[in-house]
Amino acid sequence: MSFFRSRCPFEFDYNINGSKLTRAANTFKDLGIVFDTKLTFYPHIKASCCKALKIPGFVKRVCTQFKLVAPIKSLYCALVCSVLEYASVTCDPHTISHSYALERVQCKFLSFASYVLEINHPPYDYIPVLASLKLSLLADRRVRANISFLSKLISGLIDPPIPSPMH
């Protein structure tokens, strides 16, 4: 797979010992991250949202009798947040629409939680529900994760990758 920003990319055929390498499709999944040729990470965000949107249905079936915040919040953080926040430092959405797609998944869950826990809130305003569950917006969590990663990198707590010499 070649990564490029140009609309008309230059396709180069790569060879190893005279054998032509086959080019990957427009997307490629590695370590759970879906890469595309322009590194937009939209395919990754879309796949994460699709996967995470299936989980609240399971949680709804299991938690209909739950009336406590702790178990519902624990299930959400373990099953939904873990999917939405996986590799967020690498795949942090750079457009509003990508960020909105992730937040939409959280809003679906918050709607369910507000119903089960009887949390009153204005229509389509889930800030009171977030406050009741002591959660924050996914965008705010991504900012904190990015700042934490950068500060650890600068302070030497995380080693940067060492590029391998080209042969």
N, C-alpha and C positions, 0 to 999 in steps of 0.2 A: 504494500500500500504506500502510495506517495501522498504527502501532505502539502497543500498549496493554498494560496489565497487568490490566485489568478482565475479569471473566468475561462481562459483558454490555456489550460496547463500543458506543459511540455511533458509528454509521456516518454520515459526512458526505459528501455528494456535492460533489466539487471541479469547478470550471468554469474554463476559460480562454477569454476572449472569447466567452462564451455556449455554448461547446462542453463537454459533460460529459466528464470524463476517465474512462476505464475503469479499474476497480480491478484490481490485480494479484491473482494467486492467493494462497494462504496462504503460499507461499514465493516468494522472488525471488533470483536469482543476480546478483551484481554484483562484478566483479573477482575472480571465483573464490570468493567468500564467499556461502554460502546463508543468506539472512535469512528469519526467520519473523516473524509479527506480534507475538510476545511477546519477541523478541530473545533466545531461549534458546540459539541457535546449535546446537541438537541436530541439525537437518537438515544443517548443515555438517559437524558431527563424524561423523555417520552416512555422509555421502557420502565424506568423507576416508577413513574406515575401509574402506569398500567398495572404493574405488580402491586404497588401500594394501595391502589383503589379496590383491589380484590379482598384485601385483608379486613377493612371495616365491616364487610358483610359477615365474615366469620365472627368478628368481635361482637357484632350486633346479636347474632344467634346465641352466642355464649353468655353475653352480659345483660340480657334483658332484665334479669332479676337483681342485678347489682345496683346498690344504692349508695355505695361508698366511692369516694374520689380515688383513693389509692389503687385499688385493683384495675379500674378503668384506665387510669393514667399509666400504670405499669405495663398493661397490655399495649397501649398506644405507643409508648416509648420503645418497648422491646420489638414490636412487630411492624409498626408503620414508620416511626422516625428512623429506625435503623436502615430501612430501605431508602428513604428519602435523603438521608444524610450521608450515605455511603459515598466515599471519595469526594466529599463536597469541596475540599480544598482544591482538588484537581478540576472538578467539573462544575465549579461555581457558575451559575447562569449569568450571562452578561446582558441579557435582554429582559425587559419587563414581562414579555409573554412567557418566557421560560420560567421566570421566577413565579409568575402567577399560576402556572400549571402546577408547580409544587405546592404552593399555598392553597390551591383549590382542594387538594387531597386532605390537607389539614382541616380545612373548613368543613369538609364532609364529616370528618370524625367529630369535630367540635359541635356540629349540628346534632349528631346522635348523642353526644355526651350531655349537651344542654337539655335534651329531651329526657334522658334517663335520670339525670341528677336534678332535674327541675330547676335549672339555672335560667332566670329571666334575662333576656337581652333584646335590644332592638333588632328588627329584621336585618339580616346580612351583616351585623356587627358582632363579631365573635371575640372582641377584646375583653368583655366581661367574663366570657367563658374561659379564655386563656388565663385571666387573672385568678379565677376560682380554682383552676387546675394547676396554677403556678407554672405555666408554660409560657414560652415566648414565640414570636413569629419565627418561621423557619429562616427568613432572611437575616434576622438578628442573630440567630444561632450560627449561621454560616459566617457572618462577619466576625463573631467571637472566635470561631474555629480558625479562620484565616489569620487573625491577629495572634492567636496563641501559637499557631504553626510558625509564623514569621518571627515572633520573639524567640521561640526555641531555636530556630535556624540561626538567627543572628547571635544568640548567646552561646551557640556551640553544643546545645543539648541534643540536636539532631544533626547528623552528618549529611552534608550534601552529596549527591551521587558523584562518583568519580568517573569522568568520561573514559571509555576504553580507547586505546590508541588505534588509529585506522591502519589497516594493513594494505 
